[in-house]
Amino acid sequence: MTRLICALLPCILILTAACQPAGPVISGQLESPPPKADLSEAETVTPLPAETAPVAEPSPTPTNEPEAPVCSPFSDWDQAALREHISNPFSPPPFGSDDPHQGIDLSEYDPANGYAVPGKPVQAVLAGTVAGVWADRFPYGNALLVETRREDLPEEIRAIVPSTLPALEFYPTLSCPPAEDEPPDGPFSVYTLYAHLQEVPVNQVGDAVTCGEQVGHIGQSGNALNPHLHIEIRYGPPGAKIASMAHYDNSATGEEMAAYCAWRVGGQFALLNPLDVLALLP
């Protein structure tokens, strides 16, 4: 009997403990988790309005269109307009002669009186690097020279640049120092000159210039009888830097005259017709 009571005693104690009220939770023990909400009821509850997050604007899809290889010198003139505004055409002299005209002149006219007017913004025709900036030096006046290396030229322009410079037929009567070096061999860079600008260009030698970048305004500086843009394009040795050039002026230094001779008649550079380049406008 005693053994039976001892065997039943744990069961009696367990049943007794189950009937007691719950006591405080002992440290180290976890409370029973709260009952789960009935999800079926949650469907009928109207949620509180949430703050609407601003929707980011979609980024523009890149077009991967390359920069225009050739740009008009004036943003609102196409090929036809450029040809209509040529006030002095390209008229290359015999090689070695300094006779005009070795570029093209472009003028804007006042419709009221037909006179050429200054101030029209001028753009770069080709991308490149500034090779010269001249402040009111005769005959080009305020001018900017930009080099475009062969590897950066559009394929169509590379096709019209000869691989050799023409031989000098005769030395000009122009006051020039004797040529010291033989004309260089290619590959050549193309150099674009913007002359008779209204103001001295703000660019510095070595600056990068993009196609269509504004480089000045139509002016009347230097040997210009009326406001116009003179564009002159030549090909020659890569990396040329011309700090200044001048001639036909008592103020011209020996270095300026030597640079002028090298550019115009010395055999280091040879002419391209600017219209052959501008013919590639899109």
VOBA-1610 file (N, C-alpha, C; in pm, whole numbers, padded with zeros to 5 digits, always signed):
BEGIN
Met+00083-00120+00000Met+00000+00000+00000Met+00087+00124+00000Thr+00190+00113+00083Thr+00280+00229+00088Thr+00344+00250-00046Arg+00383+00137-00115Arg+00445+00150-00247Arg+00349+00210-00346Leu+00217+00178-00341Leu+00119+00234-00435Leu+00104+00382-00416Ile+00101+00427-00294Ile+00085+00571-00266Ile+00205+00646-00319Cys+00326+00586-00298Cys+00448+00654-00347Cys+00450+00659-00497Ala+00394+00560-00563Ala+00394+00562-00709Ala+00297+00662-00764Leu+00183+00682-00694Leu+00082+00777-00743Leu+00110+00919-00701Leu+00197+00940-00608Leu+00221+01075-00554Leu+00265+01174-00659Pro+00360+01144-00752Pro+00398+01244-00857Pro+00281+01286-00942Cys+00191+01193-00974Cys+00075+01228-01058Cys-00016+01321-00985Ile-00034+01297-00856Ile-00122+01385-00777Ile-00065+01524-00771Leu+00070+01533-00754Leu+00133+01665-00745Leu+00120+01739-00876Ile+00132+01671-00991Ile+00122+01736-01123Ile-00017+01789-01143Leu-00122+01709-01107Leu-00261+01754-01124Leu-00291+01871-01035Thr-00232+01872-00917Thr-00254+01983-00824Thr-00193+02110-00878Ala-00069+02101-00936Ala-00001+02220-00989Ala-00077+02275-01108Ala-00142+02192-01188Ala-00214+02240-01305Ala-00333+02321-01267Cys-00388+02303-01148Cys-00506+02377-01105Cys-00472+02507-01040Gln-00345+02532-01008Gln-00304+02656-00943Gln-00303+02769-01044Pro-00329+02896-01002Pro-00319+03011-01092Pro-00174+03032-01134Ala-00159+03087-01259Ala-00024+03107-01311Ala+00050+03209-01230Gly+00174+03184-01197Gly+00257+03276-01121Gly+00343+03359-01214Pro+00423+03441-01157Pro+00512+03524-01240Pro+00612+03438-01317Val+00655+03492-01434Val+00752+03419-01514Val+00887+03426-01447Ile+00951+03314-01438Ile+01081+03309-01375Ile+01184+03351-01477Ser+01280+03425-01428Ser+01385+03471-01518Ser+01449+03353-01586Gly+01467+03369-01720Gly+01528+03261-01796Gly+01426+03179-01870Gln+01291+03195-01835Gln+01188+03123-01905Gln+01119+03216-02004Leu+01060+03165-02113Leu+00991+03244-02214Leu+00842+03236-02192Glu+00773+03348-02210Glu+00628+03348-02204Glu+00574+03278-02329Ser+00458+03225-02316Ser+00395+03163-02432Ser+00364+03271-02534Pro+00386+03247-02665Pro+00360+03350-02766Pro+00213+03382-02774Pro+00179+03507-02807Pro+00038+03546-02816Pro-00029+03470-02929Pro-00161+03451-02918Pro-00231+03377-03024Pro-00222+03451-03156Lys-00214+03377-03267Lys-00203+03436-03399Lys-00335+03497-03439Ala-00323+03608-03513Ala-00445+03675-03560Ala-00508+03593-03669Asp-00641+03606-03676Asp-00716+03537-03780Asp-00697+03612-03911Leu-00622+03554-04006Leu-00590+03621-04132Leu-00714+03646-04215Ser-00815+03565-04195Ser-00937+03585-04274Ser-01004+03715-04238Glu-00992+03756-04109Glu-01051+03883-04068Glu-00970+04000-04122Ala-00837+03985-04138Ala-00753+04095-04182Ala-00790+04141-04321Glu-00851+04054-04398Glu-00887+04092-04534Glu-00996+04197-04536Thr-01075+04204-04430Thr-01186+04300-04428Thr-01147+04432-04366Val-01025+04441-04313Val-00980+04565-04248Val-00922+04658-04353Thr-00967+04784-04354Thr-00915+04883-04448Thr-00785+04940-04394Pro-00672+04919-04466Pro-00544+04969-04412Pro-00537+05120-04418Leu-00458+05177-04326Leu-00436+05322-04326Leu-00356+05361-04450Pro-00388+05477-04510Pro-00312+05517-04629Pro-00165+05540-04594Ala-00077+05484-04675Ala+00067+05500-04653Ala+00117+05620-04733Glu+00229+05678-04686Glu+00290+05790-04759Glu+00337+05741-04894Thr+00300+05817-04997Thr+00342+05780-05132Thr+00485+05827-05156Ala+00574+05735-05186Ala+00714+05771-05212Ala+00724+05836-05349Pro+00807+05939-05362Pro+00822+06003-05493Pro+00878+05904-05596Val+00820+05910-05713Val+00863+05820-05821Val+00978+05887-05896Ala+01090+05819-05903Ala+01207+05875-05971Ala+01182+05879-06121Glu+01225+05990-06182Glu+01213+06002-06327Glu+01307+05902-06394Pro+01258+05834-06495Pro+01349+05737-06563Pro+01464+05809-06631Ser+01582+05751-06623Ser+01698+05810-06689Ser+01681+05799-06839Pro+01724+05903-06913Pro+01710+05895-07058Pro+01793+05780-07114Thr+01735+05712-07207Thr+01805+05599-07269Thr+01917+05650-07356Pro+02042+05609-07330Pro+02152+05658-07415Pro+02131+05617-07559Thr+02156+05712-07647Thr+02137+05686-07790Thr+02262+05632-07855Asn+02377+05650-07789Asn+02506+05607-07845Asn+02535+05670-07980Glu+02477+05790-08002Glu+02505+05859-08126Glu+02639+05932-08114Pro+02730+05916-08209Pro+02860+05982-08199Pro+02846+06132-08220Glu+02943+06205-08165Glu+02945+06349-08187Glu+02958+06377-08336Ala+02887+06483-08381Ala+02893+06517-08523Ala+03038+06540-08564Pro+03085+06475-08671Pro+03226+06489-08709Pro+03258+06625-08768Val+03161+06688-08836Val+03180+06820-08895Val+03061+06906-08857Cys+03088+07028-08812Cys+02982+07119-08770Cys+02986+07246-08854Ser+02870+07308-08869Ser+02865+07436-08939Ser+02931+07542-08852Pro+03000+07640-08911Pro+03057+07748-08829Pro+02949+07838-08768Phe+02824+07823-08812Phe+02712+07899-08755Phe+02597+07803-08730Ser+02542+07807-08611Ser+02445+07707-08568Ser+02321+07702-08655Asp+02283+07814-08716Asp+02158+07818-08792Asp+02180+07818-08944Trp+02302+07789-08989Trp+02330+07786-09133Trp+02367+07645-09175Asp+02292+07591-09270Asp+02327+07463-09328Asp+02417+07485-09450Gln+02442+07379-09525Gln+02533+07391-09640Gln+02485+07497-09739Ala+02356+07495-09768Ala+02303+07591-09866Ala+02320+07734-09817Ala+02291+07759-09688Ala+02305+07894-09634Ala+02450+07939-09633Leu+02541+07847-09604Leu+02683+07883-09603Leu+02727+07930-09742Arg+02686+07858-09844Arg+02726+07894-09980Arg+02665+08029-10021Glu+02547+08057-09972Glu+02482+08184-10005Glu+02552+08303-09939His+02624+08278-09829His+02685+08386-09752His+02836+08397-09774Ile+02888+08332-09878Ile+03031+08346-09908Ile+03054+08483-09973Ser+03129+08568-09904Ser+03157+08701-09958Ser+03290+08706-10032Asn+03376+08606-10013Asn+03502+08597-10085Asn+03536+08449-10095Pro+03537+08392-10216Pro+03553+08247-10229Pro+03698+08203-10217Phe+03715+08072-10209Phe+03848+08011-10205Phe+03914+08028-10342Ser+04033+08087-10342Ser+04107+08110-10466Ser+04254+08086-10438Pro+04297+07959-10437Pro+04434+07928-10397Pro+04536+07983-10495Pro+04642+08043-10445Pro+04747+08097-10532Pro+04842+07986-10573Pro+04933+08013-10665Pro+05040+07915-10691Pro+05115+07887-10561Phe+05152+07762-10542Phe+05216+07725-10416Phe+05345+07805-10397Gly+05357+07867-10282Gly+05472+07952-10253Gly+05439+08099-10267Ser+05329+08131-10335Ser+05288+08271-10349Ser+05195+08308-10233Asp+05199+08433-10193Asp+05114+08478-10084Asp+04993+08556-10135Asp+04961+08540-10261Asp+04844+08610-10314Asp+04718+08556-10246Pro+04621+08643-10226Pro+04493+08595-10171Pro+04417+08523-10282His+04319+08434-10254His+04258+08423-10123His+04267+08278-10082Gln+04320+08246-09963Gln+04356+08109-09927Gln+04256+08044-09832Gly+04138+08101-09824Gly+04030+08043-09745Gly+03899+08088-09802Ile+03794+08087-09719Ile+03666+08145-09760Ile+03625+08247-09656Asp+03555+08351-09701Asp+03500+08452-09612Asp+03349+08435-09607Leu+03294+08437-09486Leu+03150+08424-09465Leu+03099+08548-09395Ser+02993+08608-09449Ser+02940+08732-09395Ser+02790+08720-09370Glu+02746+08789-09266Glu+02602+08804-09240Glu+02564+08947-09275Tyr+02451+08962-09344Tyr+02413+09093-09394Tyr+02287+09143-09325Asp+02284+09276-09304Asp+02165+09342-09251Asp+02061+09346-09364Pro+01944+09285-09343Pro+01845+09282-09452Pro+01793+09421-09489Ala+01807+09518-09399Ala+01756+09652-09427Ala+01843+09727-09526Asn+01976+09709-09518Asn+02064+09785-09606Asn+02166+09700-09681Gly+02171+09570-09651Gly+02262+09482-09722Gly+02406+09489-09676Tyr+02434+09563-09567Tyr+02571+09575-09518Tyr+02606+09454-09430Ala+02732+09413-09436Ala+02779+09306-09347Ala+02782+09357-09204Val+02741+09272-09112Val+02732+09312-08972Val+02815+09217-08885Pro+02870+09268-08774Pro+02946+09183-08682Pro+02855+09118-08578Gly+02915+09027-08501Gly+02849+08977-08381Gly+02791+08838-08388Lys+02780+08779-08505Lys+02721+08646-08512Lys+02815+08544-08447Pro+02765+08459-08356Pro+02851+08360-08290Pro+02912+08262-08389Val+03040+08233-08370Val+03116+08142-08456Val+03140+08011-08381Gln+03119+07898-08449Gln+03140+07766-08391Gln+03259+07696-08454Ala+03316+07602-08378Ala+03426+07520-08431Ala+03371+07421-08533Val+03440+07410-08646Val+03400+07319-08753Val+03442+07176-08721Leu+03560+07160-08661Leu+03613+07029-08624Leu+03657+07032-08478Ala+03643+06919-08411Ala+03698+06907-08276Ala+03850+06901-08285Gly+03916+06942-08178Gly+04062+06936-08179Gly+04123+07004-08058Thr+04245+07051-08074Thr+04321+07114-07967Thr+04372+07250-08015Val+04364+07350-07930Val+04407+07484-07969Val+04558+07484-07993Ala+04597+07531-08112Ala+04739+07537-08149Ala+04790+07680-08156Gly+04701+07779-08150Gly+04744+07919-08154Gly+04629+08013-08122Val+04660+08120-08051Val+04564+08227-08020Val+04635+08358-08046Trp+04580+08443-08135Trp+04647+08566-08176Trp+04558+08685-08147Ala+04620+08785-08086Ala+04546+08904-08045Ala+04574+09019-08140Asp+04482+09042-08232Asp+04485+09155-08326Asp+04620+09170-08394Arg+04665+09063-08459Arg+04790+09067-08535Arg+04756+09071-08684Phe+04826+09153-08758Phe+04798+09170-08900Phe+04862+09053-08979Pro+04792+08993-09074Pro+04663+09034-09129Pro+04541+08961-09071Tyr+04562+08857-08986Tyr+04448+08775-08943Tyr+04368+08836-08829Gly+04420+08938-08762Gly+04347+08999-08652Gly+04339+08906-08532Asn+04226+08911-08462Asn+04201+08817-08353Asn+04169+08681-08417Ala+04246+08580-08381Ala+04232+08453-08453Ala+04258+08335-08361Leu+04200+08222-08400Leu+04215+08096-08327Leu+04254+07987-08425Leu+04356+07909-08388Leu+04402+07797-08471Leu+04379+07668-08394Val+04311+07571-08457Val+04276+07446-08391Val+04332+07329-08472Glu+04406+07242-08406Glu+04461+07121-08471Glu+04369+07002-08447Thr+04343+06926-08553Thr+04273+06798-08541Thr+04365+06690-08595Arg+04411+06603-08508Arg+04505+06499-08550Arg+04437+06396-08641Arg+04518+06333-08722Arg+04466+06242-08823Arg+04376+06135-08762Glu+04419+06079-08648Glu+04341+05970-08590Glu+04204+06016-08539Asp+04188+06148-08522Asp+04060+06202-08475Asp+03975+06258-08588Leu+04026+06253-08710Leu+03952+06305-08824Leu+03846+06206-08870Pro+03732+06256-08917Pro+03636+06165-08981Pro+03702+06097-09101Glu+03663+05976-09127Glu+03723+05899-09236Glu+03714+05973-09369Glu+03602+06046-09389Glu+03584+06116-09516Glu+03688+06226-09534Ile+03731+06289-09424Ile+03832+06395-09435Ile+03971+06334-09450Arg+03997+06224-09380Arg+04126+06157-09398Arg+04147+06120-09544Ala+04037+06089-09612Ala+04047+06047-09751Ala+04089+06161-09844Ile+04066+06287-09803Ile+04101+06399-09891Ile+04232+06466-09849Val+04295+06417-09743Val+04423+06474-09700Val+04536+06395-09766Pro+04617+06458-09850Pro+04726+06385-09916Pro+04826+06331-09815Ser+04901+06231-09858Ser+05000+06170-09770Ser+05134+06241-09777Thr+05149+06333-09872Thr+05273+06413-09884Thr+05237+06559-09908Leu+05330+06646-09874Leu+05313+06788-09902Leu+05364+06818-10043Pro+05301+06909-10114Pro+05350+06943-10248Pro+05487+07009-10240Ala+05568+06986-10342Ala+05702+07045-10346Ala+05691+07196-10368Leu+05777+07271-10300Leu+05778+07416-10317Leu+05831+07451-10455Glu+05749+07519-10536Glu+05787+07549-10673Glu+05884+07666-10682Phe+05864+07767-10601Phe+05956+07880-10600Phe+05942+07950-10466Tyr+06051+08016-10427Tyr+06045+08084-10298Tyr+05987+08223-10320Pro+05898+08265-10236Pro+05828+08391-10260Pro+05917+08513-10236Thr+05873+08625-10287Thr+05943+08751-10262Thr+05909+08806-10124Leu+05812+08746-10058Leu+05778+08786-09923Leu+05900+08775-09833Ser+05914+08870-09741Ser+06029+08868-09650Ser+06016+08751-09554Cys+06090+08647-09583Cys+06085+08526-09502Cys+06226+08476-09476Pro+06249+08418-09361Pro+06381+08358-09334Pro+06398+08233-09420Pro+06521+08194-09450Pro+06543+08072-09529Pro+06482+07950-09459Ala+06427+07861-09538Ala+06371+07738-09482Ala+06486+07650-09432Glu+06479+07610-09308Glu+06587+07531-09248Glu+06562+07381-09259Asp+06437+07340-09253Asp+06406+07198-09251Asp+06335+07156-09379Glu+06350+07029-09412Glu+06276+06973-09523Glu+06129+06959-09483Pro+06039+06972-09579Pro+05898+06951-09546Pro+05877+06814-09483Pro+05795+06807-09379Pro+05777+06680-09308Pro+05694+06582-09391Asp+05706+06455-09354Asp+05623+06351-09413Asp+05501+06328-09324Gly+05397+06266-09383Gly+05276+06236-09308Gly+05299+06123-09208Pro+05196+06088-09129Pro+05059+06136-09140Pro+05044+06279-09085Phe+04953+06354-09145Phe+04939+06495-09113Phe+04815+06521-09028Ser+04824+06632-08952Ser+04707+06686-08885Ser+04640+06789-08975Val+04516+06819-08945Val+04444+06926-09014Val+04432+07043-08918Tyr+04461+07163-08968Tyr+04457+07286-08887Tyr+04351+07379-08944Thr+04259+07424-08857Thr+04152+07515-08898Thr+04174+07650-08832Leu+04177+07754-08914Leu+04201+07890-08866Leu+04072+07971-08876Tyr+04035+08036-08765Tyr+03919+08125-08758Tyr+03974+08266-08736Ala+03957+08355-08835Ala+04025+08485-08831Ala+03926+08601-08837His+03978+08720-08802His+03903+08847-08800His+03792+08844-08695Leu+03813+08771-08587Leu+03711+08762-08482Leu+03693+08896-08412Gln+03576+08912-08352Gln+03543+09039-08288Gln+03628+09062-08162Glu+03660+08956-08092Glu+03736+08967-07968Glu+03847+08863-07968Val+03945+08884-07879Val+04051+08784-07865Val+03989+08657-07807Pro+04013+08540-07866Pro+03956+08416-07813Pro+03998+08392-07669Val+03906+08337-07591Val+03934+08310-07450Val+04012+08180-07433Asn+04020+08098-07537Asn+04091+07971-07526Asn+04240+07992-07507Gln+04305+07890-07453Gln+04450+07888-07437Gln+04508+07774-07521Val+04633+07789-07561Val+04700+07683-07637Val+04696+07553-07553Gly+04655+07446-07617Gly+04643+07318-07548Gly+04502+07284-07505Asp+04410+07382-07506Asp+04271+07355-07469Asp+04204+07264-07571Ala+04117+07178-07523Ala+04036+07095-07612Ala+03918+07178-07663Val+03884+07158-07789Val+03770+07226-07851Val+03680+07119-07911Thr+03551+07126-07884Thr+03457+07029-07938Thr+03392+07083-08065Cys+03346+06992-08148Cys+03276+07031-08271Cys+03149+07106-08233Gly+03131+07227-08287Gly+03015+07308-08256Gly+03032+07400-08136Glu+03148+07395-08071Glu+03173+07484-07956Glu+03193+07627-08004Gln+03134+07723-07931Gln+03150+07862-07971Gln+03293+07908-07944Val+03353+07971-08046Val+03493+08014-08034Val+03509+08165-08054Gly+03400+08236-08077Gly+03409+08381-08096Gly+03288+08434-08169His+03304+08554-08227His+03197+08619-08303His+03257+08681-08430Ile+03174+08695-08532Ile+03218+08763-08653Ile+03265+08903-08616Gly+03383+08941-08667Gly+03437+09073-08638Gly+03503+09134-08761Gln+03586+09235-08733Gln+03654+09308-08841Gln+03797+09338-08803Ser+03857+09253-08722Ser+03994+09278-08677Ser+04093+09239-08786Gly+04215+09294-08777Gly+04317+09263-08876Gly+04287+09327-09010Asn+04324+09260-09116Asn+04308+09313-09251Asn+04170+09277-09306Ala+04067+09336-09248Ala+03928+09308-09288Ala+03861+09440-09323Leu+03813+09452-09446Leu+03747+09576-09489Leu+03604+09583-09439Asn+03547+09468-09405Asn+03412+09465-09347Asn+03403+09342-09256Pro+03301+09335-09171Pro+03290+09221-09079Pro+03268+09090-09156His+03350+08991-09125His+03333+08858-09183His+03418+08757-09106Leu+03386+08631-09126Leu+03469+08522-09072Leu+03552+08465-09185His+03683+08462-09164His+03774+08398-09259His+03809+08260-09203Ile+03777+08156-09280Ile+03813+08019-09242Ile+03918+07969-09340Glu+04030+07923-09284Glu+04139+07871-09365Glu+04177+07735-09309Ile+04188+07634-09395Ile+04218+07498-09349Ile+04342+07447-09423Arg+04439+07396-09345Arg+04561+07340-09402Arg+04593+07207-09334Tyr+04677+07130-09396Tyr+04729+07008-09333Tyr+04880+07022-09320Gly+04934+06966-09211Gly+05076+06980-09184Gly+05119+06891-09069Pro+05240+06911-09020Pro+05296+06822-08917Pro+05215+06827-08788Pro+05194+06713-08724Pro+05118+06712-08599Pro+05195+06781-08487Gly+05119+06839-08395Gly+05178+06898-08276Gly+05233+07038-08294Ala+05206+07105-08407Ala+05257+07241-08427Ala+05187+07337-08331Lys+05265+07427-08273Lys+05212+07533-08186Lys+05263+07667-08238Ile+05171+07759-08264Ile+05207+07890-08319Ile+05155+07995-08223Ala+05246+08048-08140Ala+05206+08142-08037Ala+05146+08269-08097Ser+05203+08315-08207Ser+05151+08433-08276Ser+05208+08434-08417Met+05139+08501-08507Met+05193+08519-08641Met+05147+08654-08694Ala+05235+08718-08770Ala+05204+08850-08827Ala+05299+08879-08941His+05255+08968-09031His+05339+09015-09141His+05278+09142-09196Tyr+05352+09208-09287Tyr+05306+09333-09349Tyr+05278+09441-09243Asp+05350+09437-09135Asp+05327+09531-09025Asp+05462+09556-08958Asn+05493+09685-08936Asn+05621+09718-08873Asn+05635+09662-08732Ser+05523+09631-08671Ser+05530+09578-08534Ser+05554+09427-08531Ala+05550+09360-08646Ala+05569+09215-08649Ala+05711+09179-08611Thr+05726+09086-08518Thr+05858+09041-08476Thr+05912+08938-08576Gly+06041+08907-08564Gly+06100+08806-08649Gly+06033+08671-08631Glu+05998+08636-08507Glu+05933+08508-08480Glu+05794+08504-08542Glu+05723+08618-08536Glu+05589+08622-08595Glu+05596+08609-08748Met+05693+08676-08809Met+05705+08667-08955Met+05747+08526-08998Ala+05836+08463-08921Ala+05877+08327-08953Ala+05758+08231-08944Ala+05674+08251-08842Ala+05555+08166-08827Ala+05458+08189-08943Tyr+05442+08315-08983Tyr+05354+08346-09096Tyr+05404+08280-09224Cys+05535+08290-09248Cys+05593+08229-09368Cys+05577+08077-09367Ala+05599+08016-09251Ala+05584+07871-09242Ala+05440+07830-09272Trp+05346+07906-09222Trp+05203+07875-09241Trp+05160+07898-09385Arg+05204+08009-09446Arg+05151+08051-09575Arg+05231+07999-09696Val+05363+08006-09687Val+05441+07984-09810Val+05564+07897-09791Gly+05594+07855-09670Gly+05721+07788-09644Gly+05727+07642-09678Gly+05613+07579-09709Gly+05615+07438-09744Gly+05585+07343-09630Gln+05571+07394-09507Gln+05540+07306-09394Gln+05391+07272-09386Phe+05307+07358-09446Phe+05162+07337-09445Phe+05110+07355-09588Ala+05003+07285-09620Ala+04943+07296-09753Ala+04792+07313-09740Leu+04733+07379-09838Leu+04593+07418-09832Leu+04496+07303-09859Leu+04381+07311-09790Leu+04262+07234-09825Leu+04150+07335-09853Asn+04060+07299-09942Asn+03945+07385-09969Asn+03845+07368-09854Pro+03814+07474-09779Pro+03718+07460-09668Pro+03584+07403-09711Leu+03543+07428-09836Leu+03415+07376-09881Leu+03418+07224-09895Asp+03536+07165-09917Asp+03546+07019-09922Asp+03519+06958-09785Val+03556+07031-09680Val+03528+06984-09543Val+03383+07011-09508Leu+03335+07131-09537Leu+03197+07166-09503Leu+03096+07086-09584Ala+03137+07028-09696Ala+03048+06945-09775Ala+03008+06818-09699Leu+03080+06787-09590Leu+03051+06667-09510Leu+02952+06695-09399Leu+02896+06816-09394Leu+02796+06847-09293Leu+02679+06751-09305Pro+02624+06704-09191Pro+02509+06613-09198Pro+02386+06683-09254
//
